[in-house]
């Protein structure tokens, strides 16, 4: 009997983190993988024996020699992840950890958790990581795993309405909380239109060139982005800029799926991918970005759009997730 492949999926988690896990599982199911459902809960309430029984229930369908792809983090605790992988190991199959995000890098207060997560990662035969930079970082921090698969891009398997052709306009769009990323202050005095998909601050004067759209659903967002202009993946906060050197940006995939060119900082994790594939502008500052946008010809813009059309289609078909899963099984 052929050994099967399983992938974990977390239930009870909202936001992009929850969506990303579910989409990875949907792609895996298309390849014939089996889902292992984990429900988010507070494991501190469990005694060691209760935790053991809970994990036994989740992995009840495993058979000797099966492969498990564990999506981390599960937002429960590093202890849950360690115990889970230890239990899976008893089945004598292979274990890959798909690192969706590194908790200790996401917030400054979480740095103390890094040794715990390194211990989790070192239990795997292979790690799926966001970027080459992330791979190097984890090795520097003590990861001893020898096999890696690089993710680079999140898929956006969503169809949306296309109203006309994507066209050049001196417009920059930013999807995300400005309070966290500090975009508006840098662009409020520029003569370029800035579209922000965030709630308008009530106590703040807003320049005429800045337009707030609030939050819209993903299909509407993609449809509106597709009209044209540029998608901004950026932060003025140095802590988050450092983080962006390592992680795979969901925002970047959203803009590419919509078919519009990117504006990114030179330090972003997948800069070479953007440059080599002609997906957008790589700059050192937002002032430089504005100058490049204003100086761009319609023909030059169309060149970016044509290059992005290819990757947009792949993102809509979960190509990158399926590829990394197949690469993972092959390398294991």
C-alpha positions in Angstrom: 0.0 0.0 0.0 1.3 3.4 -1.0 2.2 5.8 1.9 0.0 8.8 2.0 0.8 12.5 2.5 -1.1 14.7 5.1 -1.1 18.4 5.7 -2.3 20.2 8.8 -4.8 23.0 8.7 -5.7 25.3 11.6 -9.4 26.1 12.4 -10.6 29.0 14.6 -8.0 31.4 13.2 -9.1 34.5 11.3 -7.3 37.0 9.1 -4.6 36.4 6.5 -2.9 33.7 8.5 -6.0 31.6 8.6 -6.8 32.2 4.9 -3.2 31.3 3.9 -3.3 27.9 5.7 -6.7 27.0 4.2 -5.5 27.9 0.7 -2.4 25.7 1.1 -4.6 22.8 2.2 -7.0 23.3 -0.8 -4.0 23.2 -3.2 -2.7 20.1 -1.3 -6.1 18.3 -1.7 -5.9 18.9 -5.4 -2.7 16.9 -5.3 -4.4 14.1 -3.3 -3.1 15.0 0.1 -5.2 14.4 3.3 -6.1 17.2 5.7 -5.3 16.9 9.5 -7.5 19.5 11.2 -6.2 21.3 14.3 -8.6 23.6 16.2 -7.0 26.6 17.9 -7.4 26.5 21.6 -5.5 27.3 24.9 -3.3 24.3 25.5 -2.2 25.6 28.9 -5.5 24.2 30.2 -4.4 20.7 29.1 -2.4 18.3 31.4 0.3 16.4 29.5 -1.9 13.3 29.3 -4.9 15.4 27.9 -2.6 17.0 25.4 -1.3 13.6 24.3 -4.9 12.3 23.8 -5.9 15.4 21.9 -3.0 15.0 19.4 -3.8 11.2 19.1 -7.3 12.2 18.0 -5.9 14.6 15.3 -3.5 12.1 13.9 -5.7 9.0 14.2 -5.7 8.5 10.5 -2.0 8.2 10.1 -0.3 4.9 9.2 3.3 3.8 9.4 5.5 5.5 6.9 3.1 8.4 6.1 4.5 11.8 5.3 3.2 14.9 7.3 3.5 18.5 6.2 3.0 20.6 9.4 2.0 24.2 8.9 3.6 26.4 11.5 2.7 28.4 13.6 -0.5 26.9 14.9 -0.9 29.9 17.3 -1.3 27.6 20.2 2.2 27.2 21.7 5.7 25.9 20.8 5.0 23.1 23.3 2.0 21.9 21.3 4.1 22.0 18.1 6.9 20.0 19.7 4.6 17.4 21.1 2.6 17.1 17.9 5.7 16.5 15.8 7.1 14.0 18.4 3.9 12.0 18.1 4.0 12.1 14.2 7.6 10.9 14.4 6.4 7.6 16.0 4.9 6.7 12.7 8.4 6.5 11.1 7.4 8.7 8.1 8.9 12.0 6.9 8.0 15.3 8.4 8.2 18.7 6.6 7.4 22.0 8.4 5.8 24.7 6.2 6.8 27.8 8.1 4.0 30.3 7.3 5.6 32.8 9.6 8.2 32.9 12.4 6.4 34.1 15.5 9.6 35.4 17.2 10.2 37.7 14.2 6.7 39.1 14.0 6.7 41.2 17.2 9.6 42.5 19.2 8.2 41.0 22.4 8.3 37.5 20.9 12.0 37.3 20.4 12.3 35.2 23.5 10.4 32.4 21.7 13.0 31.9 19.0 14.9 29.0 20.8 11.6 27.2 21.2 10.8 27.5 17.5 14.3 26.5 16.4 13.8 23.3 18.5 10.5 22.7 16.7 12.1 23.3 13.3 15.0 20.9 14.0 12.5 18.0 14.5 11.8 18.2 10.7 13.4 16.4 7.7 12.7 19.5 5.6 11.7 23.1 6.0 9.6 25.1 3.6 10.7 28.7 4.1 9.6 32.1 2.7 12.9 33.1 1.1 16.6 32.4 0.7 17.2 35.2 3.3 14.9 33.3 5.8 16.8 30.1 5.2 20.1 31.8 5.9 18.7 33.5 9.0 17.4 30.3 10.5 20.7 28.4 9.9 22.5 31.3 11.7 20.1 30.9 14.6 20.8 27.2 15.0 18.6 25.3 12.5 20.4 22.1 11.5 18.0 20.8 9.0 19.7 20.2 5.6 16.8 20.2 3.2 14.8 23.3 2.3 12.2 24.4 -0.2 11.9 28.1 -0.9 8.3 29.5 -1.2 8.8 33.1 -2.4 5.1 33.7 -3.3 1.7 33.1 -1.7 -1.0 32.1 -4.2 -4.2 34.1 -4.6 -6.7 31.5 -6.0 -9.5 34.0 -6.5 -11.4 35.0 -9.7 -12.5 38.6 -10.1 -14.3 40.8 -12.5 -12.1 42.5 -15.1 -13.4 45.9 -16.3 -11.2 47.0 -19.2 -7.5 46.9 -19.6 -5.0 47.7 -16.9 -3.6 51.2 -17.7 -0.9 53.6 -16.6 -2.0 56.2 -14.2 0.1 58.2 -11.7 -1.5 56.4 -8.8 0.0 54.4 -6.0 -2.2 52.0 -4.0 -1.4 50.7 -0.5 -3.5 47.9 1.1 -3.0 47.9 4.8 -2.9 49.9 8.0 -1.1 53.2 7.5 -0.7 53.6 11.3 1.6 50.5 11.2 3.5 51.2 8.0 3.7 55.1 7.9 3.0 55.7 4.2 0.7 58.7 4.3 3.1 61.1 6.0 5.7 60.4 3.3 3.3 61.0 0.3 0.8 63.6 1.6 2.7 66.4 0.0 3.4 64.7 -3.3 1.4 65.4 -6.5 0.6 61.7 -7.0 -2.7 60.0 -6.1 -2.5 57.7 -3.1 -5.2 55.1 -2.7 -5.3 53.6 0.8 -7.3 50.5 1.7 -7.7 51.3 5.3 -10.2 53.2 7.5 -9.9 57.0 7.3 -8.6 58.4 10.6 -11.2 60.6 12.1 -8.9 63.1 13.9 -6.5 63.7 11.1 -6.4 66.2 8.2 -6.1 64.4 4.9 -4.5 65.9 1.8 -6.4 66.1 -1.4 -4.2 63.5 -3.1 -5.0 60.8 -0.5 -8.1 58.7 -0.8 -9.3 56.2 1.8 -11.4 53.2 0.7 -11.9 51.4 4.0 -11.7 47.6 3.9 -13.3 45.8 0.9 -13.7 42.1 0.2 -10.9 40.4 -1.8 -12.8 40.1 -5.1 -13.7 43.8 -5.1 -10.2 44.7 -4.1 -8.6 42.8 -7.0 -11.1 44.2 -9.4 -10.4 47.8 -8.4 -6.6 47.3 -8.3 -6.7 45.8 -11.8 -7.8 49.2 -13.3 -4.2 50.3 -13.1 -1.5 52.3 -11.2 1.1 50.7 -8.9 0.9 48.4 -5.8 3.0 49.5 -2.9 4.7 46.9 -0.6 6.5 49.2 1.9 7.0 50.3 5.4 8.8 53.3 7.0 9.1 51.5 10.3 12.6 50.0 10.5 11.5 47.0 12.6 9.0 46.0 9.9 11.5 46.8 7.1 13.9 44.3 8.6 11.1 41.7 8.8 10.3 42.2 5.1 13.8 41.1 4.3 12.7 37.6 5.2 9.0 37.0 4.9 6.8 36.3 1.8 4.4 39.2 1.4 0.7 38.4 0.9 0.3 42.0 -0.3 2.7 41.6 -3.1 0.9 38.5 -4.4 -2.4 40.5 -4.2 -1.0 43.2 -6.5 0.5 40.7 -8.9 -2.8 38.7 -9.0 -4.6 42.0 -9.8 -2.1 42.5 -12.7 -0.4 45.8 -11.6 3.3 46.6 -11.2 4.9 46.7 -7.8 6.8 49.3 -5.9 9.1 47.7 -3.4 12.1 48.6 -1.2 15.5 47.3 -2.3 15.8 45.2 0.9 12.6 43.1 0.2 13.1 39.3 0.4 12.3 38.6 -3.2 13.9 41.6 -4.9 15.8 39.5 -7.5 12.5 37.7 -8.5 10.9 41.1 -9.1 13.8 42.5 -11.1 14.4 39.3 -13.1 10.8 39.0 -14.1 10.1 42.7 -14.7 7.3 42.9 -12.1 7.9 46.5 -10.9 10.1 49.2 -9.5 12.8 48.6 -6.9 13.7 51.8 -5.0 15.4 53.1 -1.9 12.8 55.7 -0.9 9.2 56.7 -1.6 10.4 60.0 -3.1 12.4 58.0 -5.7 9.3 55.9 -6.3 7.2 58.9 -7.0 9.8 60.3 -9.5 9.9 56.9 -11.3 6.1 56.6 -11.5 5.7 60.2 -12.9 8.5 59.6 -15.5 7.2 56.3 -16.8 5.8 56.1 -20.3 2.6 54.2 -21.1 4.6 51.8 -23.2 7.0 51.1 -20.4 4.0 50.5 -18.0 2.5 48.1 -20.5 5.8 46.1 -20.5 5.4 45.5 -16.8 1.7 44.6 -17.2 2.5 42.1 -19.9 5.2 40.4 -17.7 2.9 40.3 -14.7 0.0 38.7 -16.7 1.8 35.4 -16.8 2.4 35.2 -13.0 -1.1 36.5 -12.3 -2.6 33.5 -14.0 -0.3 31.1 -12.1 -1.2 32.7 -8.7 -4.9 32.2 -9.5 -4.3 28.5 -10.1 -2.3 27.9 -6.9 0.7 27.0 -9.0 3.3 28.1 -6.5 1.8 26.2 -3.6 1.4 23.0 -5.7 5.0 23.3 -6.9 6.4 23.7 -3.4 4.4 20.8 -2.2 5.6 18.6 -5.1 9.2 19.8 -4.6 8.8 18.9 -0.9 7.7 15.3 -1.6 10.4 14.9 -4.2 13.2 16.2 -1.8 11.9 14.0 1.1 
